[in-house]
């Protein structure tokens, strides 16, 4: 059973890496600020969730899993808040 758990953990970690890469490519390739913000925040929050899930399968204790989940929730909250503020500033200034 440990081999299957390790394989599933690696798949989740690789999926998180792919989402991080997709968000970074979207940040570089999309034409305007709002679509760049959208690509970056969506891909990074899902990517971090997959990385946390993959690492949670390898964690030694429940406390480590709880800490990783807390960090993920804080990143979710701060990412959405920062994205909202940047989008509002972009709209008010009329920048594309």
Backbone torsions as a table, in degrees:
resi	resn	phi	psi	omega
1	UNK	NA	-32.3	179.8
2	UNK	-61.4	-35.1	179.9
3	UNK	-65.8	-40.2	178.8
4	UNK	-67.6	-38.8	178.7
5	UNK	-65.4	-41.8	178.0
6	UNK	-65.8	-40.2	178.9
7	UNK	-64.7	-44.2	179.0
8	UNK	-64.5	-38.2	177.2
9	UNK	-62.5	-44.2	177.8
10	UNK	-64.0	-36.9	178.0
11	UNK	-65.1	-40.9	177.7
12	UNK	-65.7	-41.9	178.1
13	UNK	-63.7	-41.1	178.2
14	UNK	-66.7	-38.7	176.3
15	UNK	-62.9	-40.8	176.1
16	UNK	-62.4	-40.7	177.9
17	UNK	-63.0	-40.1	178.3
18	UNK	-63.6	-40.2	178.5
19	UNK	-68.2	-38.4	175.2
20	UNK	-61.4	-42.6	179.0
21	UNK	-65.2	-41.4	178.9
22	UNK	-63.8	-40.3	177.5
23	UNK	-65.0	-39.2	178.7
24	UNK	-67.8	-40.0	177.2
25	UNK	-65.9	-40.5	176.7
26	UNK	-63.0	-37.1	177.2
27	UNK	-62.6	-37.1	-178.4
28	UNK	-82.5	-30.2	-169.2
29	UNK	-99.9	-27.5	-175.0
30	UNK	-71.9	149.6	-169.1
31	UNK	-77.9	-37.5	-174.1
32	UNK	-119.2	169.6	-172.9
33	UNK	-64.4	-43.3	-176.1
34	UNK	-65.9	-40.6	178.2
35	UNK	-70.5	-32.6	175.0
36	UNK	-64.7	-43.8	177.7
37	UNK	-61.9	-42.2	-179.6
38	UNK	-61.5	-47.7	-178.6
39	UNK	-62.8	-42.5	-175.8
40	UNK	-70.2	-46.2	-176.1
41	UNK	-71.6	-40.3	-179.5
42	UNK	-67.3	-46.8	-177.6
43	UNK	-68.5	-38.4	-177.7
44	UNK	-71.6	-37.9	179.0
45	UNK	-68.7	-39.6	176.9
46	UNK	-70.3	-39.9	177.7
47	UNK	-61.3	-44.5	178.4
48	UNK	-66.7	-35.4	176.3
49	UNK	-62.5	-41.4	177.7
50	UNK	-67.6	-38.6	177.5
51	UNK	-65.1	-42.6	177.9
52	UNK	-63.2	-41.2	178.1
53	UNK	-63.9	-41.9	178.4
54	UNK	-65.3	-39.8	178.8
55	UNK	-74.3	-29.5	178.2
56	UNK	-64.0	-33.0	177.4
57	UNK	-67.9	-23.1	-179.5
58	UNK	-98.7	-4.0	-174.6
59	UNK	-67.4	150.1	-178.6
60	UNK	-86.0	-24.1	-177.8
61	UNK	-145.1	167.2	178.6
62	UNK	-69.5	-29.3	177.8
63	UNK	-63.2	-40.4	177.7
64	UNK	-63.7	-40.5	178.4
65	UNK	-64.9	-42.4	179.4
66	UNK	-64.0	-39.0	177.8
67	UNK	-65.0	-42.5	178.7
68	UNK	-64.3	-40.6	178.3
69	UNK	-65.5	-37.9	177.9
70	UNK	-65.3	-42.6	177.2
71	UNK	-61.7	-42.9	179.2
72	UNK	-61.9	-43.2	179.0
73	UNK	-64.3	-38.6	177.2
74	UNK	-66.1	-38.4	177.0
75	UNK	-67.0	-38.5	176.5
76	UNK	-60.2	-47.1	-178.3
77	UNK	-66.2	-44.9	-178.3
78	UNK	-70.9	-35.0	179.0
79	UNK	-65.8	-43.2	179.9
80	UNK	-69.7	-37.3	178.5
81	UNK	-65.6	-46.7	179.5
82	UNK	-63.8	-40.2	179.1
83	UNK	-64.8	-41.0	178.6
84	UNK	-63.0	-44.0	180.0
85	UNK	-65.9	-41.5	178.3
86	UNK	-65.6	-40.9	179.3
87	UNK	-66.0	-40.1	178.9
88	UNK	-65.6	-42.7	177.7
89	UNK	-62.3	-40.5	178.9
90	UNK	-64.1	-41.3	-179.6
91	UNK	-68.5	-40.8	-179.2
92	UNK	-68.2	-35.4	-178.5
93	UNK	-84.8	-13.6	179.1
94	UNK	78.5	16.0	178.2
95	UNK	-77.9	152.0	173.8
96	UNK	-109.4	NA	NA
